């Protein structure tokens, strides 16, 4: 049985656009994803997301509503990804782990090659974005 990895992703919204980051060298290189990472023992998903965004993008976010929870089996394990809408409250995203960053309108998200676990969230965002501030 493959190891389950619980991770969180931030769907960061600003001026009607969504922050997208591209994976650097390694697993799923070149694919796009929502920034985030593993939930550490004792953390809530929201706490993990605030910590991960600070570590990965050197900025702070306010975690909002749940977007989607997806389970996807990769060669290295089973990833359970929970995404939340987030809003910048301090700083500007800076690349520390990813190879690229861009802001995209919700209707343009599907033009990128997303990591498989992120695809259901992309579809949910596209269909529900009018309900988000």
N, C-alpha and C positions, 0 to 999 in steps of 0.2 A: 504494500500500500504506500502511495506517495505521501510525502509530508505536506500538510496543509499550512499555508502561509497567509496570515491575516494582515491585509494592508488597507490603507485609506488613500483616497485621492481628492484633491482640491479642485473643484470647478470654480476657478476664480473669475468673478464677473466684474467688469469695469466698462462703463459707457456702452453697455449693450453688447460687449464682446467678451469672449472667453479666452483665458490664457492657456496656451498649448505648449508643451515642451517636448523636445526630441531627444530620445535616448542616445547616449554616447556609446563608445566601444564596450562590447560585452554582450550580455543576453539581450535579445530583441533590438540590437543596434539599428539606429535609424528610424525606428518606429516612434510615433507620437503617443503621448500619454498625458494624463492629468498629474501634476506633481504631487508627491506624497511619499509614503513608505510604510514600513512595518509598524504594527502596534506592539509596543513593549509591554512586558508583564506589569500589571497594575495601572496601565493607562486606559482611559476611555478613548474611543475612536476620535473624538473631538480634540482631546489633549494631544494625542499622537499627531494629528494633522497640524495643529499649531506648532508643535515642536519640529516636525519634518519640514514645514514651509520655512521656518526660521533657519534651519540647517541648510536646506537645499537652495533657497532663493534669497536668503538674507533679508526677509521682510516679514511683517506680521499680518495675520488675517483674523477676521471674525468669522467663525464657523456658523453657517446657517442651516437651512433645511437639507434633509437627506435627499439625494438624487436617485441612487440605484445601488443595489448590492448584487454582485455577480460572482459566480464561481466559474473558473476556467482552468482546465488541466493543461499544463505545459510539460515539457520533458523533465524539467527540474522539480516539479511539484504541482500541487493544486493551490491556486491563488484565489482567495476570497477577497474581492475588492469592494469596499464600501466608499461611495463618493458622496460629497456634500458640497452644496453651493457655499462659496466663501467670498469675502469682500476685503480688499486691502484696507488696513487701518494705519500702517506705518511702513515707510520704505518703498522702494521700487524693485521688482524682481531682478536679481542678478544671477547669471549662470555660474554655478559652482560644480555641478555634476552632469548637466545635460549639454548637448552640442548646439542646440538652437532653442529659441523661444519666440513665440509670435502670438498676437492677439487676433482672433478670428470671430466673425459673426456666426451665430448659431447655424444658419443655413449653409455656411461654408465649411463646417467641421468635417463633414463626410468626404471632403476632397482630399483629406490627409490619410496616410496609411497608419491606422491606430493599432496599438497593441491589442490583441484579441479581448482581453479582460475589460478594456475600456469601451469597446464598441457598443454594448447595451446602454451605457451612460450617454454616449454621444447621441444615440437615437432618442433617448428620453429627453435630453436637453433640447434637441431640435423640435420635438413635438410639444414640449411644455414650456418653452422659454418665455412665453408671454406672461406667465404667472410669477416670474422672478423680477425683483426690482432692478 
